[in-house]
């Protein structure tokens, strides 16, 4: 049997990483951060345990990348859903609603993500985080910003503050209240985006996150035939 081609090996590595990201969000959502081990994640992903450290320095970095993936794919879904809009105000409203909706639907994951950002390892620069940054930057530009490099960090800070406020134990703020403040800050009409109570019918938060991860069948290699 001939060795696999470089392109097939690259695709296999990408899919292995995807499976680890998906396993991380599933297990932390089900069990919590402390009760989930790297071994558990590897087992759920069907990967060798040593492979986890090949892709990620540790559990917090893996979870940050996994949640950043969840965030940027959720944001992509919101921005691209039908009827698709190029209106900057509508896109800003959808972005705010996407992040607040994820906070509402995945509180365990988002709480652990926020805790990880304040941990000693700090903020993880990874492909998932960079894609989230790009999408938020594009949203700010579509909204009409002429200083994206200054306005994007402010949007990010406001969204992170809202996530924290919604999840702080004991005194959480309600998502509609936080939405109202953000909409006021960006001068958005309440009817834009997905107003509270207008979520798509049949939504089942917290059940199946697989659509956010690309873990399809293994690629075939013509050289191995």
C-alpha positions in Angstrom: 0.0 0.0 0.0 1.4 3.4 -1.0 1.8 6.1 1.7 -0.9 8.7 2.0 -0.5 11.9 0.1 0.4 15.1 1.9 -3.1 16.5 1.2 -4.8 13.5 2.8 -2.5 13.6 5.8 -3.3 17.3 6.2 -7.0 16.6 6.0 -6.8 13.8 8.6 -5.0 16.1 11.0 -7.6 18.8 10.5 -10.4 16.3 11.2 -8.7 15.0 14.3 -8.4 18.5 15.6 -12.1 19.1 14.8 -13.1 16.0 16.7 -11.2 17.2 19.8 -12.9 20.6 19.6 -16.3 19.1 19.3 -15.6 16.6 22.2 -14.4 19.4 24.4 -17.6 21.5 24.1 -19.8 18.4 24.4 -18.1 17.1 27.6 -17.7 20.4 29.3 -21.3 21.3 28.6 -22.4 17.9 30.0 -20.1 17.5 33.0 -18.5 20.9 33.7 -14.9 21.9 33.3 -13.4 20.3 36.4 -15.1 16.9 35.8 -13.8 16.7 32.3 -10.2 15.4 31.7 -8.1 15.5 28.6 -8.3 11.7 28.6 -12.1 12.0 28.5 -11.9 14.4 25.6 -9.6 12.1 23.7 -11.8 9.1 24.3 -14.9 10.9 23.1 -13.0 12.1 20.0 -11.7 8.6 19.3 -8.2 10.0 19.4 -5.0 8.8 21.0 -4.5 10.7 24.3 -1.1 12.0 23.3 -2.6 13.6 20.2 -4.4 16.2 22.4 -1.1 17.8 23.5 0.1 17.8 19.9 -2.6 20.3 19.0 -3.2 22.1 22.3 -0.9 23.1 25.2 -3.6 22.1 27.8 -7.2 21.8 28.7 -7.9 25.5 29.0 -6.4 26.3 25.7 -8.4 23.5 24.1 -11.6 24.8 25.6 -10.9 28.3 24.6 -10.4 27.3 21.0 -13.5 25.1 21.1 -15.7 27.9 22.4 -14.2 30.4 20.0 -15.2 28.0 17.3 -18.7 27.8 18.7 -18.8 31.6 18.8 -17.6 32.3 15.3 -19.8 29.6 13.7 -22.8 30.9 15.6 -22.0 34.4 14.4 -21.5 33.2 10.9 -24.9 31.5 11.0 -26.6 34.6 12.3 -25.0 36.9 9.7 -25.7 34.6 6.7 -29.2 33.4 7.5 -32.1 34.2 5.2 -33.2 36.8 4.4 -29.5 37.7 4.1 -28.9 41.4 4.7 -26.0 43.8 3.9 -27.5 46.5 6.1 -24.9 47.4 8.7 -27.4 48.0 11.5 -29.1 44.7 10.9 -25.8 42.9 10.9 -24.7 44.6 14.1 -28.0 43.5 15.7 -27.6 40.0 14.6 -24.1 39.9 16.0 -25.2 41.1 19.4 -28.1 38.6 19.4 -25.8 35.8 18.4 -23.4 36.2 21.3 -26.1 36.9 23.8 -28.1 33.9 22.5 -25.1 31.6 22.9 -24.6 32.9 26.4 -28.3 32.1 27.2 -28.2 28.7 25.6 -24.7 27.5 26.7 -24.1 29.0 30.1 -21.8 26.3 31.3 -19.5 26.6 28.3 -19.5 30.4 28.3 -18.9 30.7 32.0 -15.9 28.4 31.8 -14.7 30.4 28.8 -14.8 33.6 30.7 -13.1 32.1 33.6 -10.3 30.8 31.3 -9.7 34.3 29.9 -8.8 35.4 33.4 -6.6 32.4 34.1 -2.8 32.6 34.1 -2.5 31.3 30.6 -4.6 34.3 29.4 -6.0 34.8 25.9 -5.4 32.1 23.3 -4.5 33.3 19.8 -5.8 30.4 17.6 -7.4 30.1 14.2 -10.9 30.0 15.8 -10.2 33.2 17.7 -8.8 34.9 14.6 -11.9 34.0 12.6 -14.2 35.4 15.3 -12.1 38.6 15.3 -12.4 38.9 11.6 -16.2 38.5 11.7 -16.6 41.1 14.4 -14.3 43.5 12.5 -16.3 43.0 9.4 -19.5 43.7 11.4 -18.1 47.0 12.7 -17.0 48.0 9.2 -20.5 47.2 7.8 -22.0 49.2 10.6 -20.1 52.2 9.2 -17.0 52.5 11.3 -14.1 54.4 9.8 -11.8 53.3 12.6 -12.3 49.5 12.8 -9.1 49.0 14.7 -10.4 51.1 17.5 -14.1 50.3 17.3 -13.7 46.5 17.0 -12.0 46.2 20.5 -14.8 48.3 22.0 -17.5 46.0 20.5 -15.5 43.0 21.8 -15.2 44.5 25.2 -18.9 45.4 25.4 -20.0 41.9 24.3 -17.6 40.2 26.8 -18.9 42.5 29.5 -22.5 41.5 28.7 -21.6 37.8 28.7 -20.0 38.2 32.1 -22.9 40.2 33.5 -25.4 37.5 32.3 -23.4 34.7 33.9 -22.0 36.1 37.2 -23.2 33.7 39.9 -25.8 35.0 42.3 -26.6 38.3 40.6 -26.9 37.6 36.8 -28.5 40.3 34.6 -31.2 39.3 32.2 -30.3 38.9 28.6 -33.1 41.3 27.4 -31.8 44.0 29.7 -28.3 43.6 28.4 -29.6 43.6 24.8 -31.4 46.8 25.4 -28.2 48.5 26.7 -26.2 47.3 23.7 -28.9 48.3 21.2 -29.0 51.7 22.9 -25.2 52.0 22.6 -25.3 51.3 18.9 -28.6 53.1 18.2 -30.4 50.0 16.9 -34.1 49.5 16.7 -35.5 46.8 19.0 -37.1 45.0 16.0 -33.7 44.3 14.3 -31.9 41.0 14.7 -33.8 38.4 16.7 -35.8 40.2 19.5 -36.5 38.2 22.6 -39.5 35.9 22.0 -38.9 35.8 18.3 -36.4 33.0 18.3 -37.0 30.3 15.6 -39.6 27.8 16.7 -38.2 24.4 17.5 -34.9 25.6 18.7 -33.4 23.1 21.1 -30.4 24.8 22.8 -27.7 22.6 24.3 -28.5 19.4 22.5 -26.5 19.0 19.3 -23.5 21.1 18.5 -22.2 18.9 15.7 -23.1 21.3 12.9 -20.4 23.7 14.2 -17.6 21.2 13.6 -16.4 19.6 10.3 -15.9 15.9 11.2 -17.2 14.1 8.2 -16.0 10.8 6.8 -12.3 10.1 6.3 -10.9 11.2 2.9 -10.0 8.7 0.3 -6.5 8.6 -1.1 -6.2 7.5 -4.7 -2.6 6.4 -4.0 -3.7 3.8 -1.5 -5.9 2.0 -4.0 
